[in-house]
Amino acid sequence: MFDAVTVGGTVQDIIFITKEGKTISNYNDPLCQKLMGFEEGAKIYSKEVYFTSGGGAANLAVGLSRFGVKTSILSRLGKDDIGKTIISNLKKEGVDTSNIQLDSHLSTGISFIVSFPKSPKQIIFSYRGANDKLKVPTQKISTRWFVVSSLSFSHWTNILDYIISQKCEILWNPGISQIRIPFFVFSKYLKQIMIFVVNEDEAREIVFRKNKIKKISLKEVIKQIYSLGPKIVVVTQGKNGATAFDGKNFYFKKAKKTNIINVTGAGDAFNSGFLAYYMKYASINKALEGGILNSAAVISQIGAQKGLFKIN
């Protein structure tokens, strides 16, 4: 039996670092407060480009494995050189790859990440590739936890239905494409979730879709989400830290001061650190500590996996 199986995308990240973009304020829209822009028709140069492994499922799997959690990954790659390299890297990290699916027609996914140097400012262009054809497993996967990241394909509900049918604990960190489906479909799944993790913008969008309220305190936002069914609600707040709620108490952990190099994979690092500590200590306070420490370690390095904590 595995301790955890991560579910979602696996890609090659291409991180393109440039000084030439601009941040544009858009505060009139609380759901999209900042934009990144470049001159139309310009050629944008970079002196730093990095090729690394990424994707929510892969980042979570490596993060959990480094904490000593027995981990497998349910994801789909192309039958190509990039896919082979990713599988090799996962095996080196101690991640079981027996649940990876291979696609003969679509290539492995790629994310092109445009990032300002030593800054949290970035934008991600994503080609999902084989990820969009992830199939429902035909066999039972024996695990204590399923850790579900963004599932961007049209049949993602079939995957989540399968996971729920396995009667395991679930941590769900949905992508925006899941949050924006018809609300009655989205909300019915929340009743099945043990730990639900979103960032503050996503949390506010969920509540806006629920009751059309935009200006509301974060604690009230969290309570509104909790009322939909998850046992623990966690909202990450970037440089401000993270807040959790279990129906009785609020828990908060400040962000750790660190030298920001690149924020790729910060959310996945938080999730793997949070769950690893929660599995070990059964404490939300300790889980927040693990999430904050792991995400701080990742943003001090280039790439989503390089800085992840490793427990010897």
Kinemage of the C-alpha trace (Angstrom):
@kinemage 1
@onewidth
@group {chain A} dominant
@subgroup {mainchain}
@vectorlist {calphas} color= white
{ca met a 1} P 0.000 0.000 0.000
{ca phe a 2} L 1.140 3.522 -0.775
{ca asp a 3} L 0.940 6.370 1.703
{ca ala a 4} L -0.084 8.750 -1.070
{ca val a 5} L -0.854 8.774 -4.783
{ca thr a 6} L -0.605 12.112 -6.563
{ca val a 7} L -2.949 12.768 -9.474
{ca gly a 8} L -2.729 15.364 -12.238
{ca gly a 9} L -0.338 16.860 -14.725
{ca thr a 10} L 3.305 16.132 -15.431
{ca val a 11} L 5.215 18.435 -17.779
{ca gln a 12} L 8.565 19.790 -18.747
{ca asp a 13} L 8.938 23.344 -17.483
{ca ile a 14} L 10.834 25.851 -19.611
{ca ile a 15} L 11.577 28.845 -17.401
{ca phe a 16} L 12.357 32.012 -19.371
{ca ile a 17} L 13.644 34.841 -17.177
{ca thr a 18} L 13.475 38.391 -18.515
{ca lys a 19} L 13.498 41.974 -17.241
{ca glu a 20} L 11.537 43.353 -20.181
{ca gly a 21} L 7.941 42.839 -19.017
{ca lys a 22} L 5.781 45.230 -17.035
{ca thr a 23} L 3.218 44.719 -14.288
{ca ile a 24} L -0.099 46.481 -14.897
{ca ser a 25} L -2.487 47.198 -12.013
{ca asn a 26} L -6.083 46.089 -12.469
{ca tyr a 27} L -7.499 46.613 -8.977
{ca asn a 28} L -11.037 47.303 -10.184
{ca asp a 29} L -11.363 43.562 -10.741
{ca pro a 30} L -10.778 41.732 -7.416
{ca leu a 31} L -10.581 38.417 -9.299
{ca cys a 32} L -7.771 39.607 -11.626
{ca gln a 33} L -5.860 42.350 -9.842
{ca lys a 34} L -2.565 42.380 -11.766
{ca leu a 35} L -1.566 41.814 -15.394
{ca met a 36} L 1.800 41.228 -17.093
{ca gly a 37} L 2.484 42.964 -20.384
{ca phe a 38} L 5.069 43.162 -23.169
{ca glu a 39} L 5.381 45.515 -26.121
{ca glu a 40} L 3.393 44.235 -29.089
{ca gly a 41} L 5.681 42.970 -31.847
{ca ala a 42} L 8.813 43.178 -29.703
{ca lys a 43} L 11.471 40.457 -29.524
{ca ile a 44} L 12.025 39.597 -25.879
{ca tyr a 45} L 15.485 38.376 -24.862
{ca ser a 46} L 16.637 36.266 -21.945
{ca lys a 47} L 20.067 35.422 -20.565
{ca glu a 48} L 18.628 32.700 -18.319
{ca val a 49} L 16.541 29.765 -19.560
{ca tyr a 50} L 16.039 26.578 -17.524
{ca phe a 51} L 14.612 23.179 -18.492
{ca thr a 52} L 13.198 21.321 -15.480
{ca ser a 53} L 10.539 18.763 -14.558
{ca gly a 54} L 7.210 20.119 -13.388
{ca gly a 55} L 3.456 19.689 -13.262
{ca gly a 56} L 1.316 19.376 -10.159
{ca ala a 57} L 1.342 15.586 -9.861
{ca ala a 58} L 5.101 15.294 -10.391
{ca asn a 59} L 5.950 18.160 -8.042
{ca leu a 60} L 3.714 16.731 -5.323
{ca ala a 61} L 5.116 13.222 -5.775
{ca val a 62} L 8.729 14.349 -5.493
{ca gly a 63} L 7.890 16.624 -2.564
{ca leu a 64} L 6.154 13.862 -0.609
{ca ser a 65} L 8.806 11.269 -1.440
{ca arg a 66} L 11.536 13.535 -0.114
{ca phe a 67} L 9.663 13.666 3.200
{ca gly a 68} L 9.789 9.876 3.344
{ca val a 69} L 6.196 9.329 2.223
{ca lys a 70} L 5.750 6.174 0.112
{ca thr a 71} L 4.387 7.763 -3.053
{ca ser a 72} L 3.084 6.797 -6.476
{ca ile a 73} L 1.915 9.064 -9.299
{ca leu a 74} L -1.131 8.801 -11.570
{ca ser a 75} L -0.397 10.886 -14.653
{ca arg a 76} L -0.031 10.574 -18.444
{ca leu a 77} L 3.042 11.243 -20.582
{ca gly a 78} L 3.860 10.977 -24.243
{ca lys a 79} L 5.994 8.119 -25.553
{ca asp a 80} L 8.862 10.506 -26.207
{ca asp a 81} L 12.288 11.452 -24.910
{ca ile a 82} L 10.909 14.079 -22.537
{ca gly a 83} L 8.577 11.499 -21.014
{ca lys a 84} L 11.410 9.003 -20.595
{ca thr a 85} L 13.538 11.631 -18.848
{ca ile a 86} L 10.709 12.563 -16.485
{ca ile a 87} L 10.097 8.914 -15.551
{ca ser a 88} L 13.806 8.401 -14.943
{ca asn a 89} L 13.927 11.459 -12.681
{ca leu a 90} L 10.868 10.308 -10.721
{ca lys a 91} L 12.437 6.899 -10.130
{ca lys a 92} L 15.627 8.562 -8.892
{ca glu a 93} L 13.469 10.449 -6.388
{ca gly a 94} L 11.996 7.197 -5.083
{ca val a 95} L 8.566 7.736 -6.664
{ca asp a 96} L 6.691 4.661 -7.917
{ca thr a 97} L 5.875 5.107 -11.630
{ca ser a 98} L 3.755 1.997 -12.212
{ca asn a 99} L 0.588 4.108 -12.497
{ca ile a 100} L 1.955 6.427 -15.201
{ca gln a 101} L 0.125 6.069 -18.521
{ca leu a 102} L 1.916 6.489 -21.870
{ca asp a 103} L 0.294 8.052 -24.944
{ca ser a 104} L 1.385 7.067 -28.464
{ca his a 105} L -0.314 10.022 -30.167
{ca leu a 106} L 0.189 13.069 -27.943
{ca ser a 107} L 3.506 14.370 -26.672
{ca thr a 108} L 4.425 15.073 -23.074
{ca gly a 109} L 3.070 18.377 -21.788
{ca ile a 110} L 5.178 21.529 -21.695
{ca ser a 111} L 4.854 24.715 -19.652
{ca phe a 112} L 6.565 27.899 -20.841
{ca ile a 113} L 7.056 30.129 -17.814
{ca val a 114} L 7.919 33.798 -18.268
{ca ser a 115} L 9.360 35.119 -15.025
{ca phe a 116} L 10.866 38.363 -13.790
{ca pro a 117} L 14.319 37.835 -12.191
{ca lys a 118} L 14.303 37.189 -8.428
{ca ser a 119} L 10.612 38.021 -8.256
{ca pro a 120} L 7.238 36.334 -7.646
{ca lys a 121} L 5.982 37.889 -10.883
{ca gln a 122} L 5.464 35.345 -13.642
{ca ile a 123} L 2.977 33.953 -16.130
{ca ile a 124} L 2.634 30.371 -17.376
{ca phe a 125} L 1.746 29.253 -20.905
{ca ser a 126} L 0.747 25.594 -20.792
{ca tyr a 127} L 0.510 22.882 -23.447
{ca arg a 128} L -1.205 19.979 -21.710
{ca gly a 129} L -0.458 17.341 -24.356
{ca ala a 130} L -0.886 13.788 -23.083
{ca asn a 131} L -2.116 15.089 -19.717
{ca asp a 132} L -5.515 15.782 -21.277
{ca lys a 133} L -6.003 12.081 -22.055
{ca leu a 134} L -5.467 10.747 -18.539
{ca lys a 135} L -7.726 7.706 -18.207
{ca val a 136} L -9.588 6.271 -15.254
{ca pro a 137} L -7.486 3.375 -13.904
{ca thr a 138} L -8.945 -0.062 -14.507
{ca gln a 139} L -7.478 -1.420 -11.285
{ca lys a 140} L -7.809 -0.487 -7.626
{ca ile a 141} L -4.902 1.593 -6.323
{ca ser a 142} L -4.214 0.818 -2.676
{ca thr a 143} L -3.277 4.018 -0.834
{ca arg a 144} L -4.062 6.003 2.306
{ca trp a 145} L -4.332 9.331 0.486
{ca phe a 146} L -5.025 10.657 -2.979
{ca val a 147} L -3.508 14.079 -3.612
{ca val a 148} L -5.312 15.700 -6.525
{ca ser a 149} L -3.885 18.709 -8.338
{ca ser a 150} L -5.245 20.592 -11.351
{ca leu a 151} L -7.126 18.381 -13.842
{ca ser a 152} L -7.704 20.529 -16.911
{ca phe a 153} L -9.302 18.005 -19.273
{ca ser a 154} L -13.032 17.715 -20.001
{ca his a 155} L -13.508 14.313 -18.348
{ca trp a 156} L -11.786 15.194 -15.066
{ca thr a 157} L -14.952 14.392 -13.100
{ca asn a 158} L -14.551 10.732 -14.108
{ca ile a 159} L -11.116 10.698 -12.488
{ca leu a 160} L -12.427 12.333 -9.319
{ca asp a 161} L -15.376 9.921 -9.189
{ca tyr a 162} L -12.902 7.024 -9.357
{ca ile a 163} L -10.792 8.535 -6.564
{ca ile a 164} L -13.830 9.024 -4.333
{ca ser a 165} L -14.905 5.429 -5.002
{ca gln a 166} L -11.617 4.190 -3.516
{ca lys a 167} L -12.736 5.347 -0.031
{ca cys a 168} L -9.421 7.028 0.818
{ca glu a 169} L -8.631 10.421 2.296
{ca ile a 170} L -8.366 13.145 -0.353
{ca leu a 171} L -6.426 16.392 -0.537
{ca trp a 172} L -7.747 18.464 -3.446
{ca asn a 173} L -6.042 21.520 -4.877
{ca pro a 174} L -8.241 22.242 -7.913
{ca gly a 175} L -7.252 24.259 -10.939
{ca ile a 176} L -9.254 27.201 -12.188
{ca ser a 177} L -10.961 25.066 -14.851
{ca gln a 178} L -12.497 22.926 -12.090
{ca ile a 179} L -13.546 25.928 -10.024
{ca arg a 180} L -15.365 27.466 -12.986
{ca ile a 181} L -17.547 24.499 -13.921
{ca pro a 182} L -21.273 24.694 -13.019
{ca phe a 183} L -21.284 25.397 -9.298
{ca phe a 184} L -23.633 22.570 -8.338
{ca val a 185} L -21.195 20.070 -9.908
{ca phe a 186} L -18.151 21.591 -8.227
{ca ser a 187} L -19.779 21.887 -4.822
{ca lys a 188} L -20.988 18.274 -4.693
{ca tyr a 189} L -17.379 17.077 -4.711
{ca leu a 190} L -16.397 19.249 -1.765
{ca lys a 191} L -18.467 17.052 0.535
{ca gln a 192} L -16.030 14.201 -0.190
{ca ile a 193} L -12.811 16.115 0.511
{ca met a 194} L -10.701 15.911 3.671
{ca ile a 195} L -8.307 18.781 2.884
{ca phe a 196} L -9.224 21.471 0.360
{ca val a 197} L -6.461 23.889 -0.664
{ca val a 198} L -6.768 27.011 -2.830
{ca asn a 199} L -5.087 30.399 -2.998
{ca glu a 200} L -6.906 33.535 -1.878
{ca asp a 201} L -7.976 34.620 -5.372
{ca glu a 202} L -9.422 31.169 -6.057
{ca ala a 203} L -11.171 31.106 -2.685
{ca arg a 204} L -12.813 34.455 -3.378
{ca glu a 205} L -13.929 33.293 -6.815
{ca ile a 206} L -15.577 30.214 -5.307
{ca val a 207} L -17.527 32.356 -2.845
{ca phe a 208} L -18.442 34.859 -5.563
{ca arg a 209} L -19.845 32.027 -7.664
{ca lys a 210} L -21.752 30.780 -4.615
{ca asn a 211} L -23.430 34.017 -3.536
{ca lys a 212} L -22.190 36.827 -5.842
{ca ile a 213} L -20.378 38.610 -2.997
{ca lys a 214} L -16.970 40.120 -3.822
{ca lys a 215} L -16.066 42.278 -0.812
{ca ile a 216} L -15.883 39.938 2.151
{ca ser a 217} L -13.263 39.140 4.821
{ca leu a 218} L -10.938 36.206 4.263
{ca lys a 219} L -12.217 34.415 7.365
{ca glu a 220} L -15.777 34.680 6.078
{ca val a 221} L -14.618 33.406 2.675
{ca ile a 222} L -13.085 30.367 4.365
{ca lys a 223} L -16.217 29.733 6.437
{ca gln a 224} L -18.341 29.882 3.294
{ca ile a 225} L -16.159 27.244 1.616
{ca tyr a 226} L -16.138 25.087 4.748
{ca ser a 227} L -19.951 25.135 4.735
{ca leu a 228} L -19.809 23.297 1.392
{ca gly a 229} L -18.384 20.181 3.001
{ca pro a 230} L -14.573 19.804 3.203
{ca lys a 231} L -13.234 18.861 6.636
{ca ile a 232} L -10.262 21.252 6.487
{ca val a 233} L -10.028 24.384 4.322
{ca val a 234} L -6.600 25.867 3.620
{ca val a 235} L -6.079 29.186 1.837
{ca thr a 236} L -2.579 30.195 0.787
{ca gln a 237} L -1.861 33.933 0.776
{ca gly a 238} L 1.483 34.265 -0.990
{ca lys a 239} L 3.903 36.484 0.928
{ca asn a 240} L 1.383 36.798 3.782
{ca gly a 241} L 1.405 33.096 4.675
{ca ala a 242} L -1.512 30.664 4.914
{ca thr a 243} L -4.728 30.229 6.903
{ca ala a 244} L -6.609 27.011 7.715
{ca phe a 245} L -9.987 26.252 9.294
{ca asp a 246} L -11.415 22.982 10.613
{ca gly a 247} L -14.899 24.167 11.544
{ca lys a 248} L -13.879 25.095 15.086
{ca asn a 249} L -10.609 26.993 14.951
{ca phe a 250} L -8.659 29.181 12.562
{ca tyr a 251} L -4.941 28.516 12.181
{ca phe a 252} L -2.434 30.909 10.627
{ca lys a 253} L 1.243 30.712 9.749
{ca lys a 254} L 3.272 33.643 8.464
{ca ala a 255} L 5.347 33.227 5.336
{ca lys a 256} L 9.011 32.558 6.004
{ca lys a 257} L 11.328 35.364 4.993
{ca thr a 258} L 13.533 34.153 2.182
{ca asn a 259} L 15.423 35.393 -0.835
{ca ile a 260} L 12.952 34.910 -3.704
{ca ile a 261} L 14.607 33.544 -6.830
{ca asn a 262} L 11.646 31.988 -8.675
{ca val a 263} L 8.126 31.038 -7.498
{ca thr a 264} L 7.488 28.110 -9.866
{ca gly a 265} L 6.026 25.204 -7.887
{ca ala a 266} L 5.524 27.135 -4.644
{ca gly a 267} L 1.931 25.957 -4.290
{ca asp a 268} L 2.804 22.309 -4.910
{ca ala a 269} L 5.647 22.567 -2.403
{ca phe a 270} L 3.248 23.968 0.179
{ca asn a 271} L 0.788 21.136 -0.422
{ca ser a 272} L 3.369 18.357 -0.143
{ca gly a 273} L 4.873 19.898 2.992
{ca phe a 274} L 1.427 20.437 4.523
{ca leu a 275} L 0.289 16.865 3.897
{ca ala a 276} L 3.575 15.242 4.930
{ca tyr a 277} L 3.484 17.071 8.276
{ca tyr a 278} L -0.236 16.407 8.711
{ca met a 279} L 0.299 12.691 8.125
{ca lys a 280} L 3.155 12.672 10.628
{ca tyr a 281} L 1.786 14.919 13.388
{ca ala a 282} L -2.039 14.980 12.867
{ca ser a 283} L -1.808 18.714 13.629
{ca ile a 284} L -2.993 21.565 11.408
{ca asn a 285} L -0.525 23.961 13.038
{ca lys a 286} L 2.361 21.621 12.260
{ca ala a 287} L 1.001 21.011 8.766
{ca leu a 288} L 1.010 24.750 8.055
{ca glu a 289} L 4.589 24.872 9.311
{ca gly a 290} L 5.595 22.096 6.910
{ca gly a 291} L 3.872 23.792 3.997
{ca ile a 292} L 5.424 27.182 4.678
{ca leu a 293} L 8.934 25.758 5.139
{ca asn a 294} L 8.769 23.696 1.952
{ca ser a 295} L 7.404 26.495 -0.226
{ca ala a 296} L 10.035 28.906 1.119
{ca ala a 297} L 12.750 26.395 0.225
{ca val a 298} L 11.444 26.026 -3.338
{ca ile a 299} L 11.195 29.741 -4.131
{ca ser a 300} L 14.837 30.200 -3.135
{ca gln a 301} L 15.850 28.010 -6.121
{ca ile a 302} L 15.089 27.870 -9.854
{ca gly a 303} L 12.441 25.278 -10.721
{ca ala a 304} L 9.565 23.510 -9.001
{ca gln a 305} L 11.530 20.602 -7.504
{ca lys a 306} L 15.139 21.608 -6.913
{ca gly a 307} L 14.619 23.248 -3.526
{ca leu a 308} L 12.171 20.721 -2.062
{ca phe a 309} L 13.135 19.525 1.415
{ca lys a 310} L 14.706 16.081 1.684
{ca ile a 311} L 14.494 14.113 4.929
{ca asn a 312} L 17.411 11.719 5.266
